[in-house]
């Protein structure tokens, strides 16, 4: 009887999964191309190393995403951040919290990452996946790639939300689930982390979350860092959030530099790519690039000091000059970034390679991108 009941349970679960997948909403072919990534990080007591790796690898992950193209088009990159398994969170929310929704505001993502603190708790992975799948405004476009990365330890089965149902719901939206177990690979398999990845159409990885990141310094780092300083001087805040967002940009430069010079350079490379680093909500240069009517419609009091009291023609001339200056700096960083990556790749071949959070995510990005019809260009 036990075998029959077990077989019925498995069959019922498979029917539920296949039914949900059969009801998958057909994607819209609206021509837009986006890559959306939700990072779900365990912030229980043992996960300090995982958080450090996430902070160290954020910009490298974004730079990896920017190497992808769809039919020759560079996708828009959006990142979301969740934490789970922390006793400081709400029990009624299953110890899960959305730190940031899907956004292009990468400075805020970095800020939220640096604000994460660990505190022992219950790691309910199923609930975290359900929240990310249901709460985030995922793209419905056919040309989109939607990825969830859940990283942590302990059993994947914890909590009242069945991870199989959570993953089935996510897959019905064409979201791929990738799992990263912080610990021994075999133990992660026994605790159903590999099963979660297989059901989610993604990949399973195990990492040593306490391992220190191995950085490769290159002959191009110093020059890129110098150009980053010049790049920052082309940003001019407007509106209520202009000055605070400009300060946030500076703070996140400092946070990256505090981790390692290589992290700072990774961030500078991200800032050279408009598909990943766009600040039209607070920077006049990015806003004007997006909306040429902005200057004629903006209240003079909302503009930066450099534009106050000037004629519309003078304002436009100033912004266009700064646009050209920024694009020149970004182009120069981009050329150096390609040489830098070639150097890093050559050095990495001489070593055993990394097995940290960033390396795991990079491998799965390329694997799923191939499935989705994305091609890879130079970094």
Secondary structure, 3 states (H helix, E strand, C coil): CHHHHHHHHHHHHHHHHHHHHHCCCCCECCCCCEEEEEEEEECCHHHHHHHHHHHHHHHHHHHHHCCEEECCEECEEEEEEEEECCCCCCHHHCCEEEEEEEECCHHHHHHHHHHCCCCCCCCCHHHHHHHHHHHCCCCCECCCEEEEEEEECCCCCCCCCCHHHHHHHHHCCCEEEEEEEECCHHHHHHCCHHHHHHHCEEEEEEECCCCCCCCCCCCCHHHHHHHHHHHHCCCCECCCCHHHHHHHHHHHHHHHHHHCHHHHHHHHHHHCCCCCCCCCCCEHHHHHHHCCCHHHHCCHHHCCCCCCCCCHHHHHHHHHHHHHHHHHHHHHHHHHHHHHHHHHHHHHHCCCCCCCHHHHHHHHHHHHHHHCCCEECCC
